[in-house]
Amino acid sequence: MAVPVPPPAPETILLRLSGSNTVGAVLGPRLAQAFLASTGDANVTIVPSGQADEVKIVGERGEKHESITVAAHGSATAFSDLARGAADVGMASRRIKPAEADSLKSAGDMTDASHEHVLALDGIAIIVNPANPVSALTKAQLHDIFDGSIKNWSQVGGTGGAIHLFARDDKSGTFDTFKSLVLGHDRIVPDARRIEDSRELSNDVAADPAAIGFIGLPYVLSARAVPVADVGATALLPNRLTVGTEDYPLARRLFLYTPIAGANPLAARFTEFALSPEGQAIAEQTGFVPLTVKPEAAAIPQAAPDRFRQLVGRATRLSTNFRFQPNSVALDNRGQRDLDRLVNFIVSVHAASTQVILVGFADNTGNPIANLAVSKKRAEAVAAGLAERGLRVGQVAAFGAELPVADNNSDDGREKNRRVEVYVQL
């Protein structure tokens, strides 16, 4: 007589994450696993769902199973799934577009800090075969390589031979960001090999001596990252400091988006967990740059004026820059939370003995005197936000349009140049 098989334990889907493959391939599931365990579930595991780029995170609560689903088919699907009620949290490796925000108006203003949450930072790494001798590339060269104007490695300092192009697929936030930052209105060459999976792309580039591709920072793997330069700035590799400050030309923010209208209350709890020190530690463990503030070794730029050298020569740079809403001295969504992160860092290293130095910069649009004034106002705005939290700033300085980190001839470059750098004397 056959032994009866007990029915499977009932399973409740608590939360649905959808969107970016960059976020959803590893970081999203790891965050979901830790979050579910933090709510009291036991034996929490990540299991395949049977569909490509989709997993379930399953835990046990008594006799029942609880799960969080993660579907990582590209940033565009974050907003389409939120709009049709098929997701509770959208994962994106680019900022929401105006048309997407408009489609979600009934759920709230997705550009507001209550809906748009900067999760971590990433750098789009330009990768080649490890034996490729090219030492650095400019954004202009990258543009011409990927639109087909440059076809041979000899044109960019290589040893010669046709360039083989690899790129993420059209649904990818990585591709969308690369297109925005590098290609602009131009198109990638039709014969580029388009790949949905980040690891596959990286491995294919590493195996091909003539290949070049672009990928999220955690997926460099066995390929080699090439330093990238913007107009008027030094070539930089993507690392914790250059990505954390967003000075690296291809640095980007990773986002979580949460609706309010009809929202799953666990969405807000999950988001706060992801932004907590525990969640940020997971972001770092999975290869991204966390938002936690840390001191970093940083060389003073060669073009720095003497006044700048005297100001920060004995100070240590911190791993965050404050940036602002367009045409404003109001902090952007990341900056609002970074005020608290900076205060927490100072408290952790004994605030009484630490002097904070804020250095404001502007783009070069308009009158130099006006640029100097607005760069000071931005630094003062950060100082005022810190004062509200009980932290007194030692010095506030302004340098106007000096020491650009990006091309002032582009909107993205001007936005990066409008910044406040943070230094401390410990």
C-alpha positions as CSV (number, residue, x, y, z in Angstrom):
1,M,0.0,0.0,0.0
2,A,1.4,3.4,-1.1
3,V,2.3,5.8,1.7
4,P,0.2,9.0,1.2
5,V,2.3,12.0,0.2
6,P,1.4,15.0,2.4
7,P,0.3,18.1,0.5
8,P,2.8,20.9,0.1
9,A,2.8,23.5,2.8
10,P,0.7,26.6,1.8
11,E,2.8,29.5,0.4
12,T,2.0,33.2,0.7
13,I,3.7,35.7,-1.6
14,L,4.5,38.6,0.6
15,L,6.3,40.9,-1.8
16,R,7.1,41.1,-5.5
17,L,10.2,42.8,-6.8
18,S,10.6,43.5,-10.5
19,G,12.9,45.3,-12.8
20,S,16.7,45.7,-13.3
21,N,18.8,42.7,-14.0
22,T,21.8,44.6,-12.5
23,V,19.9,44.8,-9.2
24,G,17.8,41.7,-9.4
25,A,20.4,39.1,-10.4
26,V,22.2,39.0,-7.0
27,L,21.6,42.0,-4.8
28,G,17.8,41.9,-4.9
29,P,17.5,38.3,-3.9
30,R,20.2,38.6,-1.2
31,L,18.4,41.6,0.3
32,A,15.1,39.8,0.1
33,Q,16.6,36.7,1.8
34,A,18.0,38.8,4.7
35,F,14.8,40.8,5.0
36,L,12.6,37.7,5.2
37,A,14.9,36.3,7.9
38,S,14.7,39.6,9.8
39,T,10.9,39.3,10.0
40,G,11.2,35.9,11.8
41,D,11.1,33.4,9.0
42,A,13.3,30.3,9.3
43,N,15.3,28.4,6.7
44,V,15.1,31.2,4.2
45,T,16.5,30.1,0.8
46,I,16.7,31.4,-2.8
47,V,15.2,29.0,-5.2
48,P,14.8,29.1,-9.0
49,S,11.2,29.8,-10.2
50,G,11.6,27.9,-13.5
51,Q,11.6,31.1,-15.5
52,A,14.8,32.9,-16.8
53,D,16.0,35.7,-14.5
54,E,13.3,35.0,-11.9
55,V,13.8,33.5,-8.4
56,K,11.7,33.0,-5.3
57,I,13.0,33.6,-1.8
58,V,11.2,31.2,0.5
59,G,11.0,31.0,4.2
60,E,9.2,29.0,6.8
61,R,6.8,30.5,9.4
62,G,5.4,27.7,11.4
63,E,3.4,25.4,9.1
64,K,3.4,27.9,6.3
65,H,5.8,29.0,3.6
66,E,6.3,32.7,2.8
67,S,8.0,34.0,-0.3
68,I,9.3,37.1,-2.1
69,T,9.5,36.9,-5.8
70,V,12.2,38.6,-7.9
71,A,11.8,39.1,-11.7
72,A,14.9,40.8,-13.2
73,H,14.0,41.4,-16.9
74,G,15.3,45.0,-17.1
75,S,14.6,48.4,-15.6
76,A,11.8,49.3,-18.0
77,T,9.8,46.3,-16.7
78,A,10.0,47.9,-13.1
79,F,7.7,50.7,-14.2
80,S,5.4,48.7,-16.5
81,D,4.9,46.1,-13.8
82,L,4.2,48.7,-11.1
83,A,1.7,50.4,-13.5
84,R,-0.2,47.2,-14.0
85,G,-0.1,46.1,-10.4
86,A,2.3,43.2,-11.0
87,A,5.0,44.4,-8.7
88,D,5.2,46.0,-5.2
89,V,8.8,47.3,-5.6
90,G,10.5,48.4,-8.8
91,M,14.2,47.9,-9.2
92,A,16.0,50.2,-11.6
93,S,19.6,50.9,-12.7
94,R,18.5,54.3,-14.1
95,R,16.2,57.0,-13.0
96,I,12.6,56.9,-14.0
97,K,11.7,58.6,-17.2
98,P,9.1,61.4,-17.4
99,A,6.7,59.2,-19.4
100,E,7.1,56.4,-16.9
101,A,6.5,58.7,-14.0
102,D,3.4,60.0,-15.8
103,S,2.0,56.5,-16.2
104,L,2.3,56.0,-12.4
105,K,0.8,59.4,-11.3
106,S,-2.1,57.6,-9.6
107,A,0.5,55.9,-7.3
108,G,2.2,59.2,-6.4
109,D,5.1,61.4,-7.7
110,M,7.7,58.8,-8.4
111,T,10.4,61.4,-8.5
112,D,9.8,62.4,-4.9
113,A,12.0,61.1,-2.1
114,S,9.0,59.2,-0.6
115,H,8.8,57.0,-3.7
116,E,12.3,57.2,-5.3
117,H,15.1,55.6,-3.1
118,V,18.7,55.5,-4.1
119,L,19.7,51.9,-3.2
120,A,23.4,51.9,-3.9
121,L,25.9,53.1,-6.5
122,D,27.4,51.3,-9.5
123,G,29.9,52.2,-12.2
124,I,29.4,51.1,-15.7
125,A,32.7,49.5,-16.3
126,I,34.2,49.4,-19.8
127,I,35.7,46.0,-20.1
128,V,38.2,44.3,-22.5
129,N,40.2,41.2,-22.7
130,P,42.9,41.2,-20.0
131,A,45.7,41.1,-22.7
132,N,44.3,44.2,-24.5
133,P,47.0,47.0,-24.2
134,V,44.7,50.0,-24.3
135,S,45.4,52.0,-21.2
136,A,42.4,54.5,-21.2
137,L,39.5,55.7,-23.3
138,T,37.6,58.9,-23.4
139,K,33.8,59.1,-23.5
140,A,34.2,60.5,-27.1
141,Q,36.2,57.5,-28.2
142,L,33.6,55.2,-26.6
143,H,30.9,57.0,-28.5
144,D,32.7,56.5,-31.8
145,I,33.5,52.8,-31.0
146,F,29.9,51.9,-30.2
147,D,28.3,53.9,-33.0
148,G,30.7,52.3,-35.5
149,S,32.8,55.4,-36.4
150,I,35.9,53.7,-34.9
151,K,36.2,50.1,-36.1
152,N,39.9,49.2,-35.4
153,W,41.8,49.0,-32.2
154,S,44.8,50.9,-33.8
155,Q,42.6,54.0,-33.8
156,V,42.6,54.1,-30.0
157,G,46.1,53.0,-29.2
158,G,45.6,49.2,-29.5
159,T,47.6,46.7,-31.5
160,G,45.2,46.7,-34.5
161,G,42.4,44.5,-35.6
162,A,38.7,44.8,-35.9
163,I,36.8,45.7,-32.7
164,H,34.2,43.2,-31.6
165,L,31.3,44.9,-29.7
166,F,29.2,43.5,-26.9
167,A,26.3,45.3,-25.3
168,R,23.4,44.7,-23.0
169,D,19.9,44.3,-24.4
170,D,17.4,47.2,-25.0
171,K,15.4,46.4,-21.8
172,S,18.5,46.8,-19.6
173,G,19.0,49.9,-17.4
174,T,22.7,49.4,-18.0
175,F,22.2,49.9,-21.7
176,D,19.8,52.8,-21.1
177,T,22.4,54.5,-18.9
178,F,25.2,53.8,-21.4
179,K,23.1,55.2,-24.2
180,S,22.3,58.3,-22.2
181,L,25.9,59.0,-21.0
182,V,27.8,57.9,-24.1
183,L,25.7,57.6,-27.2
184,G,23.2,60.3,-26.7
185,H,20.9,60.4,-29.7
186,D,23.0,58.1,-31.7
187,R,22.4,54.4,-32.1
188,I,24.6,51.5,-31.3
189,V,25.9,49.6,-34.4
190,P,23.4,46.9,-35.5
191,D,26.0,44.1,-35.5
192,A,26.9,44.5,-31.8
193,R,26.2,41.3,-29.9
194,R,23.3,42.0,-27.5
195,I,23.2,39.9,-24.3
196,E,20.6,40.0,-21.5
197,D,22.7,38.3,-18.8
198,S,25.5,40.4,-17.3
199,R,27.8,37.5,-16.4
200,E,27.5,36.0,-19.9
201,L,28.5,39.3,-21.5
202,S,31.5,39.7,-19.2
203,N,32.7,36.2,-19.8
204,D,32.4,36.5,-23.5
205,V,34.4,39.7,-23.5
206,A,37.1,38.2,-21.4
207,A,37.4,35.3,-23.8
208,D,37.8,37.5,-27.0
209,P,41.0,39.4,-27.5
210,A,39.3,41.9,-29.8
211,A,36.2,42.5,-27.6
212,I,34.9,45.5,-25.8
213,G,31.8,45.7,-23.7
214,F,30.1,47.6,-20.8
215,I,28.8,46.1,-17.7
216,G,27.8,46.9,-14.1
217,L,30.7,47.1,-11.7
218,P,30.1,43.7,-9.9
219,Y,30.3,41.9,-13.2
220,V,33.8,42.8,-14.4
221,L,34.8,39.2,-13.3
222,S,37.8,38.0,-15.3
223,A,37.7,40.8,-17.9
224,R,39.7,44.0,-17.4
225,A,38.2,47.4,-16.7
226,V,39.6,50.4,-18.6
227,P,40.0,53.9,-17.1
228,V,37.6,56.4,-18.7
229,A,38.0,60.2,-19.0
230,D,35.5,62.9,-19.6
231,V,36.4,66.2,-21.4
232,G,38.8,68.3,-19.2
233,A,39.1,65.6,-16.5
234,T,41.5,62.8,-15.5
235,A,40.8,59.2,-16.6
236,L,39.4,57.3,-13.7
237,L,38.8,53.6,-12.9
238,P,35.5,52.8,-11.3
239,N,36.2,52.1,-7.6
240,R,34.6,52.8,-4.2
241,L,35.7,56.5,-4.1
242,T,35.2,57.5,-7.7
243,V,31.8,55.8,-7.9
244,G,30.8,56.8,-4.3
245,T,31.4,60.4,-5.1
246,E,29.9,59.9,-8.6
247,D,33.0,61.5,-10.1
248,Y,33.7,58.5,-12.4
249,P,32.2,59.5,-15.8
250,L,30.0,56.4,-16.0
251,A,28.9,56.2,-12.4
252,R,25.2,55.6,-11.8
253,R,22.7,55.3,-9.1
254,L,20.6,52.1,-8.5
255,F,17.0,52.7,-7.4
256,L,14.1,51.2,-5.6
257,Y,10.6,52.7,-6.5
258,T,7.6,52.2,-4.2
259,P,4.1,53.3,-4.9
260,I,1.7,54.6,-2.2
261,A,-1.7,54.1,-3.7
262,G,-2.8,50.6,-2.8
263,A,0.7,49.8,-1.7
264,N,1.8,46.7,0.0
265,P,3.0,47.9,3.5
266,L,5.9,45.5,3.3
267,A,7.3,47.5,0.4
268,A,8.2,50.4,2.7
269,R,9.7,48.0,5.3
270,F,11.8,46.2,2.7
271,T,13.1,49.6,1.3
272,E,14.1,50.8,4.7
273,F,15.9,47.5,5.4
274,A,17.7,47.8,2.1
275,L,18.9,51.3,3.0
276,S,19.9,50.3,6.6
277,P,23.5,49.5,7.5
278,E,22.7,45.8,7.2
279,G,21.2,46.3,3.7
280,Q,24.1,48.5,2.6
281,A,26.6,45.8,3.9
282,I,24.8,43.4,1.5
283,A,25.2,45.8,-1.3
284,E,28.9,46.0,-0.7
285,Q,29.2,42.2,-0.4
286,T,27.6,41.8,-3.8
287,G,30.1,44.2,-5.5
288,F,28.3,47.5,-5.5
289,V,29.3,50.7,-3.8
290,P,27.2,51.3,-0.6
291,L,26.0,54.6,0.5
292,T,27.7,54.4,3.9
293,V,30.1,57.2,4.4
294,K,33.8,56.2,4.7
295,P,37.2,58.0,4.6
296,E,39.1,57.4,1.4
297,A,42.6,58.0,0.2
298,A,42.4,60.6,-2.5
299,A,45.1,62.5,-4.4
300,I,44.8,66.2,-4.8
301,P,44.2,67.0,-8.5
302,Q,47.3,68.3,-10.3
303,A,45.3,71.4,-11.5
304,A,44.2,72.3,-8.0
305,P,44.9,75.9,-7.0
306,D,47.1,76.6,-4.0
307,R,44.1,77.7,-1.9
308,F,42.5,74.3,-2.4
309,R,45.7,72.5,-1.5
310,Q,46.1,74.5,1.7
311,L,42.4,73.9,2.6
312,V,42.4,70.1,2.2
313,G,46.1,69.2,2.2
314,R,46.0,67.6,5.6
315,A,42.4,66.5,5.5
316,T,40.8,63.2,4.4
317,R,38.2,63.0,1.8
318,L,34.9,61.2,2.5
319,S,33.2,58.9,0.0
320,T,30.2,61.1,-0.8
321,N,29.5,64.2,-2.7
322,F,26.3,66.2,-2.2
323,R,24.4,67.1,-5.4
324,F,21.3,69.1,-6.0
325,Q,18.0,69.3,-7.7
326,P,18.2,71.0,-11.2
327,N,18.8,74.7,-11.1
328,S,18.6,74.7,-7.3
329,V,20.5,74.7,-4.0
330,A,18.1,72.1,-2.7
331,L,19.6,68.7,-2.1
332,D,18.5,65.8,-4.4
333,N,17.0,62.6,-3.0
334,R,20.3,61.0,-2.3
335,G,21.7,64.1,-0.6
336,Q,18.7,64.3,1.8
337,R,19.6,60.9,3.3
338,D,23.3,61.5,3.1
339,L,23.0,64.3,5.7
340,D,22.0,61.6,8.2
341,R,24.7,59.2,7.0
342,L,27.4,61.9,7.4
343,V,26.3,62.7,10.9
344,N,26.3,59.0,11.8
345,F,29.9,58.7,10.5
346,I,31.1,61.8,12.4
347,V,29.5,60.5,15.6
348,S,31.1,57.1,15.1
349,V,34.6,58.7,15.0
350,H,34.1,61.1,18.0
351,A,32.5,64.3,16.7
352,A,34.2,66.6,19.2
353,S,37.6,66.0,17.7
354,T,36.6,66.1,14.0
355,Q,36.5,69.1,11.8
356,V,34.2,68.9,8.7
357,I,35.2,70.9,5.6
358,L,32.7,71.5,2.9
359,V,33.9,72.6,-0.6
360,G,31.3,73.8,-3.1
361,F,31.7,73.8,-6.9
362,A,29.6,74.9,-9.8
363,D,29.5,74.4,-13.6
364,N,30.9,77.0,-15.9
365,T,27.7,78.3,-17.3
366,G,27.3,82.1,-16.9
367,N,29.2,84.6,-14.9
368,P,32.2,83.3,-12.9
369,I,31.3,85.6,-10.0
370,A,27.7,84.2,-10.0
371,N,29.1,80.6,-10.2
372,L,31.4,81.2,-7.2
373,A,28.4,82.6,-5.3
374,V,26.1,79.6,-6.1
375,S,28.8,77.1,-5.2
376,K,29.1,78.8,-1.8
377,K,25.3,78.7,-1.3
378,R,25.3,75.0,-2.0
379,A,28.0,74.4,0.5
380,E,26.1,76.5,3.0
381,A,22.9,74.5,2.3
382,V,24.7,71.3,3.3
383,A,26.1,73.0,6.4
384,A,22.6,74.2,7.4
385,G,21.2,70.6,7.0
386,L,24.0,69.3,9.2
387,A,23.4,72.0,11.8
388,E,19.8,71.0,12.0
389,R,21.1,67.5,12.9
390,G,23.4,68.9,15.6
391,L,26.6,68.8,13.6
392,R,28.7,72.0,13.3
393,V,30.8,72.4,10.2
394,G,34.3,73.7,10.6
395,Q,34.9,75.4,7.3
396,V,32.8,76.2,4.2
397,A,34.7,77.1,1.0
398,A,33.7,77.7,-2.6
399,F,35.6,77.3,-5.8
400,G,33.0,78.0,-8.5
401,A,33.7,76.3,-11.8
402,E,37.2,75.2,-10.9
403,L,38.3,71.5,-10.9
404,P,35.5,70.1,-13.1
405,V,35.0,66.3,-12.8
406,A,32.9,66.1,-16.0
407,D,32.3,67.8,-19.4
408,N,30.6,71.2,-18.9
409,N,29.3,71.0,-22.5
410,S,26.7,68.4,-21.5
411,D,23.7,68.4,-19.2
412,D,25.0,65.4,-17.3
413,G,28.4,66.8,-17.0
414,R,27.2,70.2,-15.7
415,E,25.0,68.3,-13.1
416,K,28.1,66.4,-11.9
417,N,30.1,69.6,-11.6
418,R,27.5,71.2,-9.4
419,R,28.6,69.5,-6.1
420,V,29.8,69.8,-2.6
421,E,32.8,67.7,-1.6
422,V,33.3,66.6,2.0
423,Y,36.6,66.5,3.9
424,V,37.4,65.8,7.5
425,Q,40.4,66.4,9.8
426,L,40.3,63.5,12.2
